[in-house]
Amino acid sequence: MSQITKCEIQLEGKPADSVLEMPEPRKLFIPLESVRFSFDSVEVEENRSVQPGQVLARDLNNFSVPLLAPRAGKVKLGEIKNHIVLDEITQQEEEPYDHREDEAHIPQEMGSVGLKRYKLLALGAWQFVYDAHSSKLPDPFGTPRAVIVSTVNLEPYTAQGEAQLQKRLADFTRGLEHLQSLLEYQPIYLVMPDINSEFSRQLRESIRGYAWVKPVQIAPKYPGDNFAVIARKLGFNKEKDSPVWAMRTEAILAIDRALTLSKPSTVRIISFGGPMVKEPIHLKVMPGYPLKDILAERLESGPVRIIDGGVLTGAMVSEQQKGLTAECNGLTVLQEHSEREFLSFIRPGSDRQSYGKCFLSSFRGAFKERLNTALRGELRPCVACGFCEEVCPAGIMPYLIHKTLYSGELEDVEQMRVDLCVGCGMCSFVCPSKIDLRGEFVKAQEDIERELHAEEVQS
Amino acid sequence: MKILRKLFDSTRRHFDEGGTFGAFKPLYEAMENFFYGPATRTGTAPHVRDPLDLKRYMTMVIIALLPATLAGIYFYGLRTLAIIVVSYAVGGTIEVIFAVIRKEEINEGFLVTGLLFPLVLPPTIPLWMVGVGVAFGVLVGKEIFGGTGRNLFNPALVGRCFLALGYPSEMSAVWLKPGEGLTGSLLQWYDTAAVTGATPLGQAKLGEWANIGSLLWGTTTGCIGETCAIGIILGGIFLILTKVANWRTVVSSLGSFVILAAAFNIADPDRFGPVYWHVFAGGLLLGVFFMATDPVSSPNTNGGKWFYGIIIGTVTVLIRNLTGYVEGMMFAILLGNIVAPMLDEAVVYVRLRRLQNER
């Protein structure tokens, strides 16, 4: 296992820790696609009224994970493509969950634990859980080797556990207890930021006496917070049929709500940051919340790019998307680059931070930079400078995989262990030739799974 | 600067496909992107990028070469400038022609080759020979392999090797004595009276050891950019600090050179000369800091770089001391370039074996 990288990215527009509660929406636009899920199996009909917490659709490829209605309202299916629209929204108290009808789905031998786990799936808490190595949704009835709970998000502009946990530390601790009751003997690793901080102290105070929670401190440098990186650092390598579960703060809060109150969790706290946001902050919202209402009056003027997630791994929000996705844990707004700077490559560069120490900024201390979507150079062939390998947290050789993808067979690429790539995006970030390494590797991983391992999946 | 911007905007249509000069689009784009940072945006995550691009990366090498280049101009006269201009003009033309034929963009790598090449030539070289050499170097050393990033050899050294083998007398028989005093040779084009027959390494074969001070400052005979050891070391350290040159190559080649040269010196002090003298004489420093560290033609893996450096350092000592050749740097690096892919292959094999066990 190689060391966590030494590259520091400090950007302007970090969301403040305070939370802004957004006003009740009049209409919700719930996208059917999110990063991991596509809720293709719609279970409601046009013009039907739905109760809060009712299942709108399911993703049959992901353990039938449900898309829940965040509010009571009237369903409009055809109004906007790939969205379920809820009109005539009213705020009603959710009915507590009644599990009797679902008992058939639960493996008999799991008993009450099976029931609890099914409850998590049905009440929308399970969707926040990840397989640490593959980032996919793990089997809710599987047996993990360990569980990682992270309160740290190091990617610029993403939601911070510190903000999400304000006044909810008691819920969080109770959620951890519920989580532990789902397990047999497996340890729960609680990842915290700087061990000397006030937040960290409160956290440790609240879990005092919980021998099954092991506090872990990680270096505050991206991508040290990546689940796969943490898992491998803790000594858990990828093993088939024995996953490591990983989740962030919002998952624990959802688990608490599901198992204490038997209620679904739809409302949550997301980050809203980036250089183009006037007041970067955290927002209390629900899936489907109209993007228009979030963005109105809150952005600087000029062309912007909205990103679902952080600047390094997030996905661009398309024009067609009208509301927050079910998985969204932060919105980032960057300025779309359009200006052409005169003789930009020979500027001294005391205002630009770089991994390669080719700018005068190397002589200053760390500072926050206002970045936009500029590629900041032209696409060039790889010159084998080796920066990508130096920053890679997975210990693979990005330039070699890139060259092999260009000229060789997919089998060779598999030999180079492209599957270890955690998708952190550091290699693409530092590449002076501006090669889209992360994109190539993500695609190669998919191709390998589809073309080389299709039979394994079937059998 | 608005005038320039307007000029680009008003002439753009002529260079678009179907325009009068449609074929020269790469040239137009190279010029425009030289003066104005490109407007390109990121398409996918990561949405922000590091400010370092290949132009800046290559510019660092040119900045690092400045002390040695200025010393060359100071010691050997203004004709040096003409040599640099010819090198850039001829090599640049070939680069543009290939970009036009391939319909690809013009790459920045040539900015470095165009300056490195004159620095390894003797100051008395005829200008036409500079043109022939750089043309051969760029064409055979780089373009036929597919251009920047794919070349097996360092193009500047391929050009020099061609000249050294094709025109041995012009390349090694006549040298220029350096200018002296406050202005050096800065006020003259080319001092024909200052011609001499040997470099310090050549004299060393006859048992005459040049003064170490003159080797450090560069007040000696030799190729244009190789004599001023202090300037080269300053530039080289700059290059290592900016991460453009890899320190592993430098340390391993200098280290192996020093160790082997010391062994020779202990065996026969009268014949082989002291180690420090060898380090500062000839083209060793220029080659180690600026040629061996070329990321494309050196091994890509860090492990490979160590072995590569050892090969270069060792072969240089062997050629210098045991063969009829006076200087071995050029052959050592070209030999290193040849074995670089094999070294990579071996290191990658080992690393992949290790990666196989990771899960």
Chai-1 contact restraints between the chains, C-beta under 6 A:
chainA,res_idxA,chainB,res_idxB,connection_type,confidence,min_distance_angstrom,max_distance_angstrom,comment,restraint_id
A,N237,B,R359,contact,1.0,0.0,6.0,A-B,restraint_1
A,K238,B,R359,contact,1.0,0.0,6.0,A-B,restraint_2
A,I307,B,H47,contact,1.0,0.0,6.0,A-B,restraint_3
A,V311,B,H47,contact,1.0,0.0,6.0,A-B,restraint_4
A,V311,B,V48,contact,1.0,0.0,6.0,A-B,restraint_5
A,L312,B,P46,contact,1.0,0.0,6.0,A-B,restraint_6
A,T313,B,A45,contact,1.0,0.0,6.0,A-B,restraint_7
A,G314,B,A45,contact,1.0,0.0,6.0,A-B,restraint_8
A,L334,B,H47,contact,1.0,0.0,6.0,A-B,restraint_9
A,H337,B,R41,contact,1.0,0.0,6.0,A-B,restraint_10
A,R340,B,Y36,contact,1.0,0.0,6.0,A-B,restraint_11
A,R340,B,G37,contact,1.0,0.0,6.0,A-B,restraint_12
A,R340,B,A39,contact,1.0,0.0,6.0,A-B,restraint_13
A,E341,B,G37,contact,1.0,0.0,6.0,A-B,restraint_14
A,F342,B,M1,contact,1.0,0.0,6.0,A-B,restraint_15
A,S344,B,G37,contact,1.0,0.0,6.0,A-B,restraint_16
A,F345,B,K55,contact,1.0,0.0,6.0,A-B,restraint_17
A,F345,B,R56,contact,1.0,0.0,6.0,A-B,restraint_18
A,R352,B,P51,contact,1.0,0.0,6.0,A-B,restraint_19
A,S354,B,D50,contact,1.0,0.0,6.0,A-B,restraint_20
A,S354,B,P51,contact,1.0,0.0,6.0,A-B,restraint_21
A,S354,B,L52,contact,1.0,0.0,6.0,A-B,restraint_22
A,Y355,B,D50,contact,1.0,0.0,6.0,A-B,restraint_23
A,G356,B,L52,contact,1.0,0.0,6.0,A-B,restraint_24
A,G356,B,K243,contact,1.0,0.0,6.0,A-B,restraint_25
A,K357,B,T242,contact,1.0,0.0,6.0,A-B,restraint_26
A,K357,B,K243,contact,1.0,0.0,6.0,A-B,restraint_27
A,C358,B,L52,contact,1.0,0.0,6.0,A-B,restraint_28
A,C358,B,R56,contact,1.0,0.0,6.0,A-B,restraint_29
A,C358,B,M60,contact,1.0,0.0,6.0,A-B,restraint_30
A,C358,B,T242,contact,1.0,0.0,6.0,A-B,restraint_31
A,L371,B,V48,contact,1.0,0.0,6.0,A-B,restraint_32
A,T373,B,R41,contact,1.0,0.0,6.0,A-B,restraint_33
A,T373,B,T42,contact,1.0,0.0,6.0,A-B,restraint_34
A,T373,B,H47,contact,1.0,0.0,6.0,A-B,restraint_35
A,L375,B,T40,contact,1.0,0.0,6.0,A-B,restraint_36
A,L375,B,T42,contact,1.0,0.0,6.0,A-B,restraint_37
A,L375,B,R49,contact,1.0,0.0,6.0,A-B,restraint_38
A,R376,B,R49,contact,1.0,0.0,6.0,A-B,restraint_39
A,R376,B,P51,contact,1.0,0.0,6.0,A-B,restraint_40
A,G377,B,D53,contact,1.0,0.0,6.0,A-B,restraint_41
A,E378,B,N33,contact,1.0,0.0,6.0,A-B,restraint_42
A,E378,B,P38,contact,1.0,0.0,6.0,A-B,restraint_43
A,R380,B,L54,contact,1.0,0.0,6.0,A-B,restraint_44
A,P381,B,T148,contact,1.0,0.0,6.0,A-B,restraint_45
A,P381,B,G149,contact,1.0,0.0,6.0,A-B,restraint_46
A,C382,B,G149,contact,1.0,0.0,6.0,A-B,restraint_47
A,V383,B,G149,contact,1.0,0.0,6.0,A-B,restraint_48
A,V383,B,P295,contact,1.0,0.0,6.0,A-B,restraint_49
A,V383,B,V296,contact,1.0,0.0,6.0,A-B,restraint_50
A,A384,B,P295,contact,1.0,0.0,6.0,A-B,restraint_51
A,A384,B,V296,contact,1.0,0.0,6.0,A-B,restraint_52
A,A384,B,N300,contact,1.0,0.0,6.0,A-B,restraint_53
A,C385,B,P295,contact,1.0,0.0,6.0,A-B,restraint_54
A,R417,B,L355,contact,1.0,0.0,6.0,A-B,restraint_55
A,G425,B,A45,contact,1.0,0.0,6.0,A-B,restraint_56
A,G425,B,P46,contact,1.0,0.0,6.0,A-B,restraint_57
A,S428,B,P46,contact,1.0,0.0,6.0,A-B,restraint_58
A,F429,B,P46,contact,1.0,0.0,6.0,A-B,restraint_59
A,F429,B,R49,contact,1.0,0.0,6.0,A-B,restraint_60
A,F429,B,D50,contact,1.0,0.0,6.0,A-B,restraint_61
A,V430,B,D50,contact,1.0,0.0,6.0,A-B,restraint_62
A,P432,B,L52,contact,1.0,0.0,6.0,A-B,restraint_63
A,P432,B,D53,contact,1.0,0.0,6.0,A-B,restraint_64
A,P432,B,L54,contact,1.0,0.0,6.0,A-B,restraint_65
A,P432,B,Y57,contact,1.0,0.0,6.0,A-B,restraint_66
A,S433,B,L54,contact,1.0,0.0,6.0,A-B,restraint_67
A,G439,B,T44,contact,1.0,0.0,6.0,A-B,restraint_68
